[in-house]
Structures are given as C-alpha cells and as structure tokens.
C-alpha cells in the first residue's frame, strides 16, 4: 500500500484463533516510511462484527492522541495528512 507517501503497513498484532498463532484477523499495524523518530500506529478498537479503526501519531516522542473511527485500516491510513 502506498498512501499519502507512506510505503506500507506492517502487521504487528492479530487475534489468535483455535487454529494457531497469527491466524486471526489483524487488529494493529505500524506504518512504514515515516521519519525514524516518529511512529504512526493504526489499530482496531471495535468488536468482531463492528470495526473502529483509529490512528495514533507520535512525533518526536509526543502523541497526538487517537483519532478517527474508520471502517478499515486503509481508510484510517488515508486520513493521515501528508506530511503527517
């Protein structure tokens, strides 16, 4: 994925199922391609049948707080301004 100049989202957390580790749906991503001192995290705070993706931006060690209530991780990523 390449949105707003970012290279891609790297999965960092998921819900495990009875079938094994890392087999459930993704619930958290870290956005790749940001400055080394910064982070952009995208996480799903919703329920299994209801999605609520939110964005957490960290610039120079300071959080901007969680923003958004998006239906997908892609929509959450698209909401991040360029430059973030």
N, C-alpha and C positions, 0 to 999 in steps of 0.2 A: 504494500500500500504506500502511496506517495501523495499525501495530502498536506497542503499548507507548507510545502518544502521539507517535510519530515520524511525519512526514508521508510520506516515501517514500525509496526507494533510487535514487541516481543512478549509472548505469553509468560506470566510469572506466577499465576495461581489459577487453580481449577477445582471443581468439586469432584472428588473421587466417587466412583460407583463401586458396586459389589464386584464388578468385573476386574478391577485392579486400579493401580495408581495411574493418574493422569488420563483417565478415560472419560471423565465427565465434562460438563460444559465449562468454558473459560469464564472466569469471573474477574480477572485483573490482567492488565497489560502495562508494560513500560514502553514509552515512545522512544524510538531510536532516532539519532540525528540531531539531538539538542546539544547545547553547549555543555562541556564537561562539568561545570559547577551547577548545572540546572537539571531538573527532572520534570517529566510530565507522566503522571500515572492515570490510568483510566480503569475504573472498577465498577462492577455491577452490584448495587446495593438493593436490588429487587428480590423478588421471590421466584421460585421455579417457573411460574406461569405469567410473571409480570416483570418486565425489565426496567431498571432505573440506573442507567449508566451515568457516571459522574466523572469530572475531570479534577485532578489535583495538580496544580502547577507549583513548582518550587524554584525560585530564582535566588541565587546567591545565599542559599540556606534559609530563605524566608518563604513560607507557604502563602499562597493567595487564597486558600480555603477551597473547599469542594464546591464546584459549580455544576449546574445542569441537572437535567432529568431527561435523558435521551433514550430512545428505543434500541439503539445499537452502539457498539464500540466505535464503529465507523462514523456514525453521526456525532458522537462525542468528540472524536478526533477532528472532524471537520469544523467544530465550533472553536477550536483553538486559533487565535489570531496569528497571522504571520507578519512580523516576527512576534512570537509569543511573549 
